[in-house]
Structure formats: C-alpha cells, structure tokens
Amino acid sequence: MDPAHLQAAEALEAVARAVAEWTVDQVHLDDPGMEARYGGESRRMWRHEIQSRVAHLVEAMAADRPTIFTAHASWSRAAFMAREMGEQDVERSLHALKQVLRENLPASIVARAEPMVDAAIRESQGRVMPPPSEIDRLADEGTLARIYLLELLQRDRERAEAIVREQLEGGASLGEVFTRIIAPAMNEIGRMWHMQEASIADEHYCTAATQAIMARLRGVARRKPASGLVAVACSAGGDMHELGIRMVSDLLDVDGWHVECLGANMPSHEVAAVAGAQPHRGPADVIAISAGTPLAIRSVAHLIRTVKEEGQAPEAAFMVGGMPFNMVPDLWKVVGADGFAPTAIEAPRVAAELARARRSHARS
C-alpha cells in the first residue's frame, strides 16, 4: 500500500469514533424528524451505521479505491429500503459526514476522503438496486444451491448433506460442488440476512452446518497424488470469516498439496513463523489469504508485509481471494499479493502457477 494513502487512512481511523459521534449529531440536527422516525434507538442505531461507514472509508482511503466505500453505502441504502426505512436518510448521513470531515479534520485528510464521499452521494441519488442474488444469477444451474439452502433453513442438515454427496457420487468434483452449490448458497444466506429476509440465527446455523458438511465431504473426495507443494492458508487478523479459506484449503488438499489451514483471525507474526521451514516439512510455497469483508484489506496487506519482512519463507508466493478482491479487480496488487483466485475452484490452478513461477525464478 502507498504510505501516503495509508497514513491518511490511519489518521482518520485515530479519530473515527469522534467523527461518527459528530456525524450522528449533525444528522439529527439537520433533520429533527429523525428521532420520530427511528424512535428512542435512533442515535444508537445511527452511531453503529456511521461507525461502519467510517471504517469502510478508512479502508477505501488506505487502498485508494473509492469502490470500497461507495459499495458499502449502496448496500446500506438497499438494506434501509428492505427494512422500509427512509433510504434517503443514507444520503443525508453522507452529507453530514462530509460536513463533519470538512469542519474538523486537516485538509490533507479531507482531500483524500471527500471525493470518495462525493462519489457515494452521487450513487445514492440514483435508483436503489438491491444486492444481487448469486443463485438467481445462476438461473437453472442454481437449482441445487437453492434446494441445499432451503434444507438448511428448515434445519435438515442430513438432507442438505445428501444433496451434495449425491453430486460427488455422480462424478462431480469437490470444486464443482463448492462452486455450484455451497458457495452460492452461503452467499445467498448472507444477502438474505442483510436484506432482513433471514435471521442471524439462520445465518449462523447455515454456516455451522455447512462447515460440518464440508469436513465430511473432504473425507470422501477423490485425491490426487502428493505434489510436494506446501500451502499455509488463513484469514488475516480481525477477519472472523472462515468458510472461504476452508474451501480453498480443502481444494488444495485434494489437489495433492500439503495444506496447513490456520483458520480465521490469524496474527501476522504467527503466520510468518509457520510459513517458514518446520521439522515436518520445508517452507511454504504459497500462502493463501482470504478476506471475507473489505474491513480486512489493511490486515491482509499487513500480513503479507510482515511475512516478507521476517523472511522465514522468502520463496513463498502470496495468493489472495474473497469478496473485496472480486469487487476491486486490482486490489490484490495493492495489498502486495502475487496472485488472485476469483473463486475457490480456481485456487489450485492459481496456486500451482505461482509456485512454479517462484521455483523457476529461484533456479534462474
């Protein structure tokens, strides 16, 4: 990441709580009717909303990619619409945020933040577009994903597992099952929760059940012979999303890799230590990092930078993936990665290419 962008972002982050409080005050000052519309919880609700907005602005500034901020504002507006709340209040809050930034922060920070807020304001003035459903996008190919999710929502984990097992037994690869059924279903439950079509309990149950199902599928999936390649996989510190990196780890495993999946929320220095040579194996060829939220972007960059600086796996290549990297196509370069896997099923190919390129470079 560019040090100037990172410095401005961190300066905003240092006063983020105060900025959020001032913005909540400004929103309610600009529109005295807010209390009547949102009731006694108005300030608490808007404090949470603005804190999240500022956090996304910090990440957008650090990466110098406005889409990170504008996409979050658009999602918020769609959620307000789904909850039959005034989506125009999202635009009001953006104007209030802009005013607070101008009146309270140094010009150097405002110069980087304001164009992003202006871009979000412009988008908020357009037609409200609800978040797309990946299952709907798949059309007929999404039928099994839809049925799988329906079984989970009905709390029938056994039937949901039977659906994906039948596909494996019918000749589908584990990657195809993940890509065509499990990933779209889990993306959909996330969308449903955001749009208030599913509860937090629904989302948590579907995630936990899917993790258990994936563990069982990995045990019966066809494996290639060992390739001698080593991968360390994780989500960066602060990122609690684990399902994506588990999918990538499972697919690398059945592709013949020795995989050590460290799970979610991994401290950078711990990954650096594990990436080096161990008594049972050599150093990692690839370090796979998943980001489940744009709020993990700086953490991913920090992890990559830490592993490089500590130098215990100098030949390791860094592969990233996850929602923010699909949203911003060149973001993988911004965080310092060597490659990007758009989907879990593509991860083994991308990882192998990166490992071959690294080994070829080391020999030359």
N, C-alpha and C positions, 0 to 999 in steps of 0.2 A: 504494500500500500504506500502511496505517496505520503511522505512525512508531513507535508503541509496540510493535506486533507485530514490526516489522522490527528494532527494537533488541534485543528479547528473543531473536529468532532469531539475530541476529549474535553476541550474547553466548554463546549455546550453540555456535555454529559455531567460535568462538575456542578453545573447549576440547574440540571434538568428538573429536579424536584421543585425548585423555586419557580422556574419557568412554567411548569404545569400549574402550580397554585395560582400564579398571576394570571394565567390564561383562563382558568376557571372563574376567577373573579371578574375578568374582563367580559367573558361570555355572559355572565349573569348581569353585569352592569349594562351591557349593550341591549339585552333583552330581558326586562323584568318578568316577562311571562314564563321564563324557564322553570322557575320554581313551581308554578301552577301546572305546567305540562308534565314535569317529571316527579313532582311530589317532594316529600321530605328527603328522599335519597338523591336528589338532583346533583348536589355538589359532590357527593361521594362517587356517584356514577361517572360524572364528567371528569373527576380527578383521575380515575382509573383510565378513562378513554384518552385523555390528553397525555398522561404519562406514557401510555403505549405509543401514542403518536410521536412524541418527542424522542422516544427510544428508537423508533424507526428512522426518524430524521437523522439521528446521530450515526446510524449505520450507513444511511444513504450518503451523508457527507464524508464519512471515512472512505467509502469506496468511490466517491464522486459519481454515483449512479442514481439520478433522480427517480428512476422507476421504482426503486425500493420504497421510497416514501409515497409516491403517488398511488402505487398499487395498494398499499395499506389503507390510505384514505378512501380509495374506491371500495375496498372490501367493507370498511366501516359504514360507508353510505348504504351499501346493499344490505348490511345487517340491520341498520336502522329502518330501512324500508320493510324488511321482512318482519320486524317487530312492531310495525305500524307506528313507528316513531317518526318525528319530522326529519327526513333525510337532509332537508335544507339546513338543519342545525349543524351538520358536519361542516358545511361551507362557512357558517357563522364562526364555528370554532377555529377554522383555518385562518380566517381574517383576524380573529382575536390573537391567535398565536403569532401571526405576522406583526401585529402591532406591538405585542409584548417583546418580541425579539428586537424590533427597531428601537424601542424605548429603553431597553435595559442591557443590551449586550454590545460589546465592541463592534465597530464597523467591519473589522476583518472577519468576524464570525457571521454577521448579518449578510455580508456579501456572498458567502457560500450557501447560507441557509435559505435566504429569501427567494431566490429563483426556484428552488425546489417547492417551497410553499406556494408560490405563484402558479407553478405547474399543476399542483394538486387542486388549487382553487379553480383553475380553468377546467380541469376534468370533472370537478364536482358540479359544474354548471351544465354539463351535458346530460344525456339520457342515462338513467340508472340501469346498469347492466348487472344482473345477479351473477354470482360466481358460477362458472360453467361446471356442469356435471360431466366427469370423465366417462361415467357409464353411459350417459346419453350420447356422448361423442362417439363411443364405440358402436352405437346402433345395435344391430343384431349380434355383433360379436361381444356385446356387453351383457348378454342374457345370463350367462353363468355367474358373472360378477354380481349381478342384481339378485339372483337367487341365493348365492352364498351370503350376501349381506342380509337378505330377508331372514334366512335361517338364524343368523346370529342375533338379529334384532328380536327374534322370537325365542332367544336363549336356547337354541338347539345346536349346540356345538358339534354333537356327533353327526348330525345330518350335514352341517356345513363341511366338516372334515371329509365325509363320504363323497361330497361333490368334487373336491379337489383330488382325492385319492383315485376316483374313477378316471379322471383325466390322466393321471400318471400311469395308471394301469393300462390305459388305452393308447399309450405311446407318446403322450406329451412330455416335454422336458420340464424339469423343475422351474427353469427360467420362464417357460411359456405359462406355467400355472401362476407364477408370481405376477407376470406382466399382464396376463389377460383376465385374471380373476382376483387375486388377493390385493394387488396394488390399487386397481380401480375401485374395489370395494372399500378399502380403507381411506382412499382419497374422498370417496363419497360420504362416508360417515363423518369425516372432518368437515366437509361442506355442509352437511345436514345440521351438525351441531352449531356451526357459525350462523346458519340461517334459522336457527331455533326450530328445526324440524326433528331434532333428536336431542336427548338429554346428555348431560355429562356422564351419567351412569351408562347410557347406551354406548357412548364413545369408548369409555374405559373398558366395558365388558368386551366389546368387539375387538379392541386392541389386545387385551389379555388372552382372549380365546384364540385369536389369530397367532399370537406368539407361541402358544402351546401346539397349535396345529402345525405351524412351520417346523417346530422341533421334531415332530413325528414324521413329517414329510422328508426331512433331511435324512432320517434314518433309513428310509426305503428308496431314496432316489438313486439312480444309476450314477456311478462314479467313474471318472477317467483315471488312468494310472497316475501315480505321483509324478509331478513335473519337476520337483526340486525347487520350485519357486516359493518364496515366503511372503506372506502379506500380514500386516498389522492393520486392524480395522477398528474404527471408533467414531463417536460423535465428540465434538470439541467441548471444552469446559463450559458449563452453563446451558448446554443443549441437552434436554432430557428426552429428546426423540430417539428411539432405539430401533424401531421396526425397519426403517430403510437400511441401516447399516447391517442389520441381521440378515436381510435379504441378500445384500451384496456378499456378505461373508459366506452364507450358505452356497451361493452360486460359484464363488471362487473355490470353495471346498470340494464341490462335486466336479469342478473342472481340473482337479488334481493339485491345487495349491495346499501348502501348509498354512492354515489361517489361524491367527490368534485374534479373536474378536473381543475387544475390551469393553464394549457396550457404550453407554451414553455418559456424558458429563465427565470426560477424561481430562485431568490436568495435563498441561503441555509437557512439563518436565518428566512426568511418568511415562508418557508416550515416547519421549526421546530416549529414556532409559531402556524401554522394552524393544524399541526399534533396532538397537544395536545387537551384536552377536551375543547369543546366550549359550549356556552349557549344552543345550539340546539341539541347537541349530545355529546357522550363520545369521548375519544381519538381514533385515527385511529388504526385499526387492521393491515392494510397493507399500506405501502407507495410504490406506483408503479412509477418507474422512467424509462423513455425511452431515449435511446441515438441514434440519427439519424446519427452520424458521430463519427469516432474514436477520433476526436478532443475534444469530450465531456467526455472522460474517466475520467480524473482527476476531472472534475466538478462533475461527479456522485459520485466519491469517497468522495469528499469534502462535498457534500450534506449529504451523509449517515453519515459521521463522525460528522458533525455539529448537525444533529438531535439527534444522540446518546449522544453527549456531553451536549446538552442543556436539555435533559432528560424530555421533556414535554410529550413524548409518549413512555415510557420505554418498553412497551409490544409490540410496533409496529414491524412488520416484514417488511423487505425491499425486494421487487421484482423488478428485472431489466429486460430489453429486448431491442432489437434493433440490428442494423447491426453489430456493433463491438462485441457484445456478441455472435452472431451467428458465427462470423469469428474466434473468440478465445474462445473455449468451456469453459475454466475455468476462464474466465475474471471476471465473476460475483463474484467469491470468492476473486479475487484480490481487487476489489473495496469495499469489505465488505458487500455485499448483503447476504440475507438468501436464495434466490432462483432466478431462471431464467426461464422466459417464452419464448421459442423459437419462438412462433407465437402468434398473438393476440388471436386466438381461444383457445389456451391453458392457457391463463392468468387467467380466472376464476377458473379453477381447481387448478393451482399452488397457487393462492392467498388463496383459501379456505384451502388447505393443510397447508400453512404457518400459517394462522390464527388459525387453530385447534391446530397445534403444539405449538404455543405460549400460547394459553389459557390452554392447558394441562400442559405445563411447569409451568405456573403461579400458577396453583392449587396444584402442587406437592411440 
